[in-house]
Amino acid sequence: MLTNRVQEIMTTQLTSVSITETVSRVVEIMVQADVGRVTVTDADVPVGIFTEKDVLKRVVNKPIDPRKASIREVMTAPIQAVAEETHILDALGRMYQGNFRHLLVRGKRGTIVGIISMRRILKIAVELGQGLSETRTVGEIMSGEVSAVDERQSIYESVDFMLQKNTGAVVVMAAGNTKGIFTERDVLRRVVNKIPDPTTIPVSQVMTSPLVSMPHTIRIGEVLAEMYRRDIRNMPIKGDGNDLIGIVSMPDVLRYARAFNIDESVRQSWKEVAQFLESEDQYTPG
C-alpha cells in the first residue's frame, strides 16, 4: 500500500475560494463545507492554500479585521504540489520536511487534480495495522508533554500559548482536573467570526468538552482507529491514576508505521523520514 502512488489515495473534491474573498467569508465557507483547508485561486489557477493552521498563526491574535482583510494576506503561498505518480512515502517525507499537513497533486497536464492529507495517511496506518499481530501499547509511542491552559485564561492567551508551544491543541484544566481540549478546529469554528474580542472571553467557552481520552495500556492500532473515526488529530492518553500523561499526535503515526512488516524499500523510506523527524523538530502536532 505504501509503495502505491498518491493518485490512488488523493481526494479529488477540492474546496476552492477566490483570492478576492475576505478572510471572514473564507472561514464561513470552510465551516459550511466542514473542511480544514481550501485552495485559493486566481482566475481559476491555484495560487495558495489556507488551512486551520493559518487561522491560528495569521488571523487570531493578529491586528487584522477578518471582515476586511483579503485571504491573499494570510494564505500559505506558493502552493506545494507533487505529481500524481509520486510514491505515497515520498510525498509523506516531503510533508514532514516542509511542515505541511496537505499537499496538492498535479496531473499529467500540470493542473491540480487532487490533494492528500495527513488524515489520509492516518487511515492508511489504520488499514495496514489491521490483521497484524499488535503487541505494542500507545504508551510506548505517545508524546510525553501535555500542553495545558487554565479554563480562566482568555482565548487570546490560549492561542498565544499554542503558538509558543508550536502545537495545534491544548488541554483545558480547572483546579487540577481536565475540562476539555482547545484545538485549531475550535478556533476556526468557534472563534473567528464569532468572538469579536478574544482577550475578554475565557477559553472554557469555546473549548471542546468533555475531553475524549484513552488509557496508555490500549493497543496502538485501536487508538489510531479511534482517532480516524472521530476525525481528531490529537488523542490525550491517561495513566494508571487516570491522570493525563501524554498525547498521541500525527508524528506518532510514523513511529507506529516503522514497526510494520513491509518490504525493505518502504522500510528504508520510513527510516529516512524518521531520522529527519528525530533530528529536527519541524512538525506541528495535530
N, C-alpha and C positions, 0 to 999 in steps of 0.2 A: 504493500500500500504506500509506504513512504518513498518508494522509488518511482511512483507514478508522477504524472505531470500536473501542474497547477490547474490546467484546463478541466481536469476531472473532478476537482473539488471546489472550484471557484463559484461564487454567487454571481449570476448574470443580471439579477434585478437590482439595478443601481438607482438610488435616490439622488437626483441632481438638482442643484439650485443655480440661478443666475448670479454672476458676480456683482450684479447691481442690487441684489437684495440686501436688506438690513440684517444685522445680527439677530434682532428680535424675531423677524419673520422666519429666518432660517431655523432658529430654535423651535418655533411653533411647528414647522414642517417636520423636524426630527421627532418631536414628541408625538405628533399625529401619526407619523409613519412607524413609530416605535423602533427607531434605528439609532445607533450610536455614532453614525458618521454619514456625511453627504459629500458628494463630489461637486465642486464648484466649477462652473463652465462659463466661458466667454465665447459667444457666438457658437454654442454647442461644442466647443473644444474644451476638454478638461484642463484647468489651469491650477487647481489646488484641491485640497481636501480639508474638511472641517469636522472635528471629532469632539467627543466628550472631554478628551484631554485638553483640547484647545479652549473649550469653555472654561475649564478650571484655570489654565495658565494665562489666558489672554482676555477673558471677559469679566469674570467675577473678581472683585478687589482691584479692578483697574479703572482709571479715570475716563471711562467711555460711557456713552449713553447707547445701550443696545438698540434703542428705537431709531437712532440717527446714524450710528456707525455702520459703515459698509462691511460686508463679510470679507471683502478684499483685505481689510485692515488686520483681521485676526485669523485668517485661514493659514494652513500649512502649505507652503509652496517652495519650489516647484513640486509637481506630483512625482511620486515614486512608483514605478511600474516595472513589471517583469514580463517577458514573453510567455505566451500560453504554453510553450513547450518546456519551460523551466521545470526542473525537478522540484517536488514539494520541499525536500530538505534544503535545497539551495535557496529557495525563497524564504524558508524559515530562518536560515542563517542570516540572510540579509535583513530580515525583520528584527532579529536580536541585535545585530551590529548597528543598525540605524536607529534603534529605539522606536520601531514602528509597531502598531498593532494591526495595521491594514496595509495591503499592497494592491494597487490596481494591476490589472492584467491586460496586456496588449495582444491583439490578434495579428494574423499574418499581414494584414494591410496597415498595421500601425495604429489602428483605432482601439480605444478602450472597450473591451468586451466583457469585463467582469472584475471582481475583487475577491481577495482572500483575506481571512482574518484569523487572529489568534484563537477565537472561539471555535472556528472550524478545525484548527489544529488540535484543540482540546477534544473535539468529537472524534478525531482520528485516534488520539491516545486512548480514549474510552473504548473504541471499537477494537483496537489492537490488543487491549488488555483483556477483552472477553475471551474466555476459554483458556487463558494461560493459568498456570499454577502460581497463584499470587500469595506470597507469604509476608511481604513487607507491609508495615503499617504506615499510616500517614504521619505518625510522629517521627519517622525516620527521614522524611523529606521536607517537612514544613520549614518555613522561615521562622527564626526564633523570636524576632522582635515584634511586639504588638504595639502599634502606634495608637494612642488613645487621647481623647479630649474629654473635659468635663461637660456635662449636659448644659451647664450655665454659660459656657463660652459662646460668644457670638458666631454667627455663620462666617463673618469676616475673619475672625481669629482662627476658626477651624480650617478654613480654606488656606490661610497663610501657613498654618502648621503642616497641612498636607503638602504644600509646595516645598516647605523646608525639608520635609522627610522624603520628598520625591515619591510619594505614594498616592494611589488612587482611592484609598479608603482608610478611614479611621474608626475605631471603636469608640462609642459614646458611653461614658461612665457616670454613675451617680452614687456618691458615698461608698465607693469601692465596688459597686455592683454594675454589671453590664446592662445597659438600657437599649442599645441599638447599634447601628452602624451607619456612617455617613459616607457616601461614595460620589464619584463623578456623576453617576446617573442621577443621584438625588439633586445634585447641583443643576443639571440640565432640566429636570422635570419640575423641581420644586422651588428653585431659587431665581434663575433668570426669568424675567417677565412676570414673576410672582412677588418677589420681595424687593421693594424699592430701595431700602436701606439695610444691607446685611450687617451693619455694625450694631444694630439695635435689636435684632431678633436672635434668640438663643438657638443653637444647633438642634436642640431637642425637638423643635417644632418642624424640622424638615428632614430628620433622620428616618431611616427605615427601621421599624420595630414591629415585633420582637426580633432579637438577634437570632439568626439561624447559625448553629454551630454543630460540630461533630466531635466525638471522642478521639483521642490520639491513638487508641488501640484498634481503630477500624482499618480495614484494608484499603490500600491506595486506590484501587480501581473503583471501589464503592464511592469514595469521596469525589473522584473526578466525574463519575456518572451523575452524582447528585448536583455538582456544580453545573454540569451541562444542562441537566433537566430544569434547574431553576434559573438558568441563564445568569449566573453570577461568576465574577472573576476572582473573588476573594472569599475563602471559607475559614472562619475562625475555628481554632482547634482547642478543646478543653482537656485538662489533665485529670488525674485521678481525683483531685479535690474539687472538681467542677470549676476550676479557675482557668482563665484563658492563658495558654502557654505558647501560642503561635498562630500563624495564618498561612494557609496554603494559597499560593498565587500562581500566575501563569508560568514564571520561571521554574517552579517546582515540577511542572508537567515535563519539562526537559529532563530533569533528573530521573523521573519515573520512566520515561521512554528509553533512557540509556540502558535500562535493565531488560528491555525486550530481547527475545531470542530471534534476531533478524540477521540478514546477510551481512557480510563483512564490509561491503562498500557503504551500506547505510549506517552501520555501527561506527565507521570511521567518520562519517559526516556528523553524526551526533557528537562524537568525541571532540571534533574541531569546534563546533558551536559551543559545547560545554566549556572548553578551555577558554574561549573568549569571554563567556559569561562569568567565569570564575576569576579571570584576571582583570576585568574592567566592569565596574558596576554601572552599566549604561541602560539598564532596562527598568522601566517603571512597572511595579506590580499592578495588577488589575487590568 
